[in-house]
Amino acid sequence: MADRVTHPRPPRFYFGLRSPYSWFALLDLEEHHPGLADRLEWRPWWEPDEAGEQLLRGIGARFPYTPASPAKELYIQRDVRRLAAERGLEIVWPEDRSPWWEVPHLAWFVAEREGLGRAWAERISRTRWLEGRDICDPRTVRRVAAELGLDPDEVAGAVDDPAVREQGARSLLDIHRDGVFGVPYFAHGLDTYWGVERLAAFAASLPDDTAGGQWAGPGTTGPADLGHAGGTG
């Protein structure tokens, strides 16, 4: 019998377009670790709607999410303003009247297919946190899509596309398998790092040779494809 060949997974970055901490991680990647973002496997996280939950249950998974308490929400608001000020930014806290997180996150899969997944995450995050716009509003999604040169109808319609819905469910299944409980979350082999303040340690853990996306990270001698996951930051 031929020896089983395993391929170490590339380092992963789990992010959520809802999370201000994910946005800070995006900014810090650009500012302090130029070039690293292109070498990461990007994995989106969001709270699924009822249809998404049904798809997940159909494949034997549930999404790991616990809403924050009012006290934690208040702390997050103060913390986010402090972290934004440290980066010379003045945020506009968005009003999520009827959040439907599938809208911007399933749109990411369409953008990623066109090689613009990273650009989508960056631009939609700025739209949310610097402009205070509702990124779950299809009109906002259409505008950002047009700015990036994407088809606004295709991007805004991702939420109603069964194929993209299935792709999203598979992504959330990986979240379930990887056991990620919060974003931003970074993973390299079996080493994991939660929170924007762990980005430097994550970057320092990566080898210099990243050619071809094959990473001989610690703890990757066994089966490598364990999926991926997310949470709230």
N, C-alpha and C positions, 0 to 999 in steps of 0.2 A: 504494500500500500504506500502510495506517495506521501511524503511528509506534508502536513497541513501548513500552508503558508498564511501568515497573518500580516496585516498591514497596519502599523500604528496609526491611530487617528491624528489628524492635524490638531493643533490647539484650537479650542472653541471659545467663542464669545457669545454668551446668552444675554439677550437684551430685550427690553420691553419699551415700546413707543409711548406707553403711559408714564413710565418711570422717569423722574427728573435725575435720578442717580445714573441711569443708563445714559442719559444725555450728557452728564458730566464725564462719564467714561469715554463717550465718543469724542468730546472736546479734548480730553487729556491724552487720548491715543494720538490725535493729530498734533498736539502741542509738544508732548514729551517723548513720544515713541513713533516718530515719522516712519512710515513704511510698514509698521507692524500690522496695521488694520487690514492691509491687503493679504497678509499671510494667515489670517485667522479664518476659521469656519464660523460663519455668522449663523446664529440660531434665534429666531424670534419667539417671544413668550407673550401670551395674552390670556385673559379670562374668557373662556368660550361662552357663547350664547347657548340657548337651549338646543338648537340644532347641532352645535358643536359638541355639546355634552352627550347627545344621543349617539353621534358618530363615535365618540370615545368609548361609551359604554358598549357599543356594538363590537368593538375590538378589544374589550376586556380591560379598560383603563378608566381612571378618574383623574381629574385635574387637581393637583395639590395646591389649594389656595385658601387662605383664611383672611377675611377682611380685617383691616386695621381698626383698633378701638379709637374712639374720639380723642383720647389722650395721645395716642401715637400719631394720629393725623395732625394734631396741633404741633407736636414735636417736629414732624416731618416738614411742615410749612416753615417753621423757624430755621430748621437745619438747612433746608434747601436755599433759603434766602441768604444764609451765612455762606454757604459754599459758592453760591452764585457771585456774591460780593467779592470773595477771594479770587475769583476768575475775572473780575472787572465787568460783570454782567448784571443787568437789572431785569429780573424776570417779570413777566406779566402772568399772574396765576390764572390758569384757564378755568372756565366754568363748564363742567361736564354735566350738562342738563340731562341728557339721555344717552350715556356712553354706550356705544356698540363697537367694541374693540376689534371685532372682525374686519370692520371697514378699512382702517389703516394697515392692519397686520396682514390680511389676505392680499391687500394691494402690494405689500412688500414682495410677495412671491412673484407677482407679475413683473415688478421692477427688477427683481433678481434674475428672472429669466432673460431680461434684456441687458444684463450686466450692470444694472443700476441699483442693486439692492442697498449697497452702502450709501449711495447718494440719496436714496429715498429716506433711509433712516435719519440721515443728517438733516435733510431739508424739512421733513415732517416734524422732527423734534424741535427745530428752530421755530417752525410755525406755531407749535404748541406753547413753547416756553418763552419765546421772545415776542411773539405777536399775540399770545393769549387766545388763539383761535381753536375752535372745536374741530379736532382732527378726525372725529367720527362723522362729521357732516360730509356727505358725498360732494357737496360743492367745494369744500376745502380740498378734498382729495383730487378732484378734477383740476383745480387750479395748480396744485403742486405737480401733478402729472404733466400738465402742459408746460410748466416751467422747466421740467427735466427732459422734455422732448418725447414723453410717453403718450400713448393713446389715452386720452381722458376717459372715454367710454369703457375701454377694456379695463383700466385700472379701477375705476369706480364700480364696475360691474363684477369685480372679482368675488365680492361677497355673495353673488347669486350664481356663480359658476360652479357646477358640481365637481369638476375636476380640481379646481383650486381648493374647494372645500375639503375634498378628500386629501389633498396634499397637506393642508393645514392640520387635519386630524392626525395624519401620520407624524407630523412634526410634534404635535402635542403628546402623542404616544411616546415619542422619544424623550420628551420632558419627563413624563411619568417614569420611564425606565432609568433615566440618569439621576433622578432624585434631586434635581436642582430646586431649591426652596426660595430663592430670591435673586433679583437682578440689580446691577450687573453681576454676572457670575462667569468666572474664567476657569477653564479646565485644560490641563496638559497631562496626558496619561492618567494616572490615578490622583494626581495633585490637583486640588481645586482651591479657588480663591473667590470669596464672596465680598462684594462691596467695592466701590470706586477707589477706596484707599488701599486696596490690595493689588491694584493694577501694576505698580512698580515691581512688587514681588513676583507677580505672574510673568512680567516681561523678563525679569532677571533669570527666571527658571528655564527659559527657552534656549535651545542650542543655537550657535551661530549659523550652522549650515541648515538652511530651510529649503533647499532646492527641491522642486517637485512636490512640495507639500508633505513629504514623508518625514515624520518626526520620531526619532528614537527616544521617546520620553521615558521617564521612570515608570516602572510598573506596567509596561505594555507588552510583556512576553506572552500573554494569553490572548484569548479572543478579544478583539479590539472594539468591535462595533456594538457599543452598549447603548446607543441612542443619545438624546440630549434633553435639556429641560430648562425651566425658568421659575420666576417668582416675582414678588414686588420688592422694589428697592426703597 
